[in-house]
Amino acid sequence: MGKKTDLKDSCACCSVTNCINLFRHTKDANELEGGELYVYKQLTHTRVINEELVRYVCSNGVLLQCACFIAGSAYEGYSNHYLTNICIEIVRDMKASFYLAMSGHYRQAILIQRCVFENFLYGLYFHAEDYTFSKSKDDLKIVQKNFRAWLDGKSSRKSAGYLLDIIRKGGLISEDEKKEWHKLFNQLSKFVHTILHTPIGKAIKYGNVEISGCEAVVEFDKNSLIEWSGYYQTLLFLVLHKLLILYPSVKKKEAGKLALKFIKAEFKKLKDELKNPYLNELLKMRGSRVAKESQREAEPLL
């Protein structure tokens, strides 16, 4: 059995390599800059002092948990659906986005959301293809083949093409939604081919040698956190609303009821300020009446 180590001996506190020292900070540094976990810890203190930060930290944590409840319940009841399989991974990606933002990597946190948005779009397309576009077993086999090709990264179609097909044939997105979805996608895309919001590295010393431009330091930036939070909430409101519309039985499950209860508790007072149509619809949802859902058994996805 290996020797048990304390946190101070772990790689997260490495005293040799600054780039993997997540608790790194110096006495003369700003108290809100250092290693990722140091910044995360300092954010906690800042949140206690600045109550406004609660809506960008705690509320988004609650929203992430609600996404887990809803996506998990949808997958539990419909594990053979393309969309529910994709949404399980979407929750994981949104968790990664949350922790990157909390640790000072704001651009990277938003960049992940672009991937989430695109993957959700693909999931909607294959859902519509499976239940609306296709009429025969041969058609369904083609859909499964295309889905496998997409999973393997062999699909050559652009996301915009999928969006147009969903609107034209699936009826899952309205023309008004199309404009808002394009707007959100373009906003998130700004963070892909850019170095915006990347902090300038600080000089460090190894013995007598000074290294300039070290990127081991991250720092808390309130404005960047707020910007990330806006995209984060908008995207999750959109995803959760669509999931509950497509899988209304989730609203009758205990996890679904709890998710809607949490969303109302966290965001009801903010609805007028946020002005998000998907949030407004989520706040109106109840778990008593459930629309009829498609129960067709699909072939194995993979």
N, C-alpha and C positions, 0 to 999 in steps of 0.2 A: 504493500500500500504506500502510495506516494506521500510525501510530507505535506501536511496541511499548511497553507499560507494565509497570512492576514492580507487585508485589502492593500495595505501599504507596500506589500511585496509583489502585488499583481502587475500585470502588463499595463493595466489602466493607470498605474502610477509610476510608469517606467522612468527611472532616473538617468537613463542612458540616451534614449531616443525620444526627443520632444514630440515628434509627430504622432506617437501612439500614447502619449501621456495625457489622458483625458481629464485629469484633475490639475493640470499644470497651471500655475499662476506665479507671479513675482510680486514682491512687496511694493515695488514702485509702479506697478501696473494699475490701470483703472480697475476698480473692483468688479466691473461687469465684463471683463475680458480675460481669456485664458483658455484652458482646455475645455472640450465640449461638456463634460460632466460638471466641471467647475461652474461654467456659465449656467447650466441647467439648475444647479443648486442655488446660485445667486439670483436667478429668476424667481425662485420661490420666495426669497426674502423681499424682492422688489414687488411681487404680487401682493404680499401681505400689507405692504405700505401703500401701494397704489391699487385701490379696489377696482379701478377700471380694467386692469389687466385680467381680472377674473373672466370676463366675457371672451377674451382671446385665448385663455389657457384652460380654465376649468370647464367652461361651457363647451369648448371643442372636444375636451376629453369625454364629456357626457355624450356628445353627438357621435363620437367614434364608438362608444359603447352601444348606443342605440343602433348604429349600423351593423355591429356584430350581432345583436339580437335579431334584427330583421333579416339580414342576409342569411344568418344561420338557420332561422326558422324556415325561410323559403327553400334553402338547400335541403333541409330535413324532409320537407314534404315533396320536393320536386328535384331530387338529385340527378335525374336523367335529363334535365333541361340544360341547354347551352348557357342561358343567361345566369342561372343560379350557380353554376360551376365557376363562371367568370367572376361573379360578385364575391365569392369567397376570397379570391386573390385580390380583388379590389379593396376589401377591408384591410388586408395585410399591407397593401401599398399605402393606404391612408394612415395606417398606424406608423409606417416608416416616415411619411411626410410630417406627422405630428412630432415625432421625436427629433427629426432633423431641425424643425423650426424651433423647438424648445432648446436645442443645443447650438443655435446660432448659424445654421446653414439654411438661410431663408430661400435663396434662389433655387437650390437643389430640392428643397421641400416643395416649392411650387412646380418645379419641373416634373416631379413624380405625379403631380395631379394631372398634368397633360396626358401622361400615359394612362392614368385611371379613366379620364374622360374618353379617350380613344378606345380603350378596351371595353368600356361600358357600351359605347356606340356599336362596336362589333357584336357584343352580346345581344343587344336589341335586334340587330340585323338578323343574326342566326335564329333568334327566337321567332321573329316575324317570318323568316324563310321556312322554319319548321312547321309553324301553325297556320300561316296564311297563304304564302306563295305556293307551297307544294300541294299536289293533289294525289300523287301515287307513291307506292313504295320505292319505285325507281327514283322518283324525285327526292325522297328522303335520304336515299343512299348517296345521292349527289351532294346534298346538304352536309351529311356527315363527312364525306370526303373533303369538301371545302373547309369544314371546320378543322379537321385534322391538319390540312395544309396550312391554315392560318396559325394553329398552335405551333407548327414546326417552322414558322417564319417564311413560308413559301408563297404566301398570298401577295399578289402584285397590285391589288386594288387599293385605291386611296380612300381614306376615311370619309371624305366628302361624297364619294360615290355611294358608300353605304348609307350615309345620311339621306341622300336623295331617294334611294330605293325604299328606305323605311317610310318616308313621307308619301311616296307615290303609291306603294302597295300595302304597307303594313298598317297604316292608320295609327301608329303608336306615337307619332309626333305631329303636331299641327304646324301650319305655316307660320303662325306667330311664334311658336316655340323654336322653329327652325332659325329664325333671326337671332333669338337669344342664345341658342346653342352655338351658332357660328361666332357670335360676339365673344362668348366665354372661351371657346376654343382658340380664337385669335389672341385673346388676352394671355392665356396660358402659354401659347406658342412663343410669345416674346422672350420667354426665359430659356428657350432651348439653345439658340445660336447667339449667345451673348455672355458677357462676364459681369453683367449688372449685379449689384449687391454682393460682390465678392470682396471681402475686406483686404486692404493692403497689408502684406505681411510685415511683421515686426522683426527688427534685428535681434539676433541672439548671439551668445558667445559659447564656444566650446574651448575651454581653456583660454589661450591667448588669441584664438582665431575668432573673428567676428563674421557671422554669416548674415547677410542682409536678405530681406524678403522672405523670411520664414513664414510659411502658411500654417504653422501649427496652432496659431492663435485665432480664436473666434471671439466675437463680442456681441453682447445683447444690443439690439436696436429696436426700439419700440415701434417706429414707423414701418419697418420691414415686417415685424410680427403682425401688425394690424393689416398690412396688405395681404400677407399670407392667409390670415384668418378669413378675410373677405372671400377669397377664392375657395378656401376649404369649406366654409359653410354653404356657399352657393352650390358647390358640386355635390356635397352630401345631401342637401335638401332635395336636389334634382334626382339623385340616384334613389333615395329612400322613397320619394313620392312615386316614382315609376314602378319600383318593386311592389309597393302596396297596392297600386292600381292593377298590376298584372297578377298579383297573388294576394287577393283580398282576404283569403282565409288566414293569413298571417296575423291579421288584426284580431282574430278570435283566440289566438294562442297567448299564453301568459307572457311569453317573451315579447310578443308584438304589442300587447296592451301596455306592458311596462315601458317599452321604448317610446310609445306615443305619450305616456304620462310624463316621462323625463323630458321629452322635447317641449311639451307644453309648459312644464315648470321652468325650463331654462330660457325659452325664447318668446313666450307669450307677451311679455312686457316690451320686447324689442321689435315686435313685428312691424309696427308703424315706422320705425327707424330703418329697419333692414329692407322693407318694401320688396320682399321676395315672394312671388306668387306660389312657389312650391312650398315654402314654409307656411303660408296662409292656408293652403289646402291640407297640409299635415296637421295643423292645429284644429281643423274642422273634423278630422277623421274620428270615427267611433268604431268599436269592435263588435257591435250588435248585429248589423245587417251586412251580409256578404253576398256579393254577386257570384253568379255561376262561373266556374273556372273550367278550362279545358282539362280533361282527365286522360287524354290519349296517352297510352303507353308508348314510349319511344324506344328505339333500339339503343343498345349501349353506345355511348358517345365515342369511346376510343376503341 
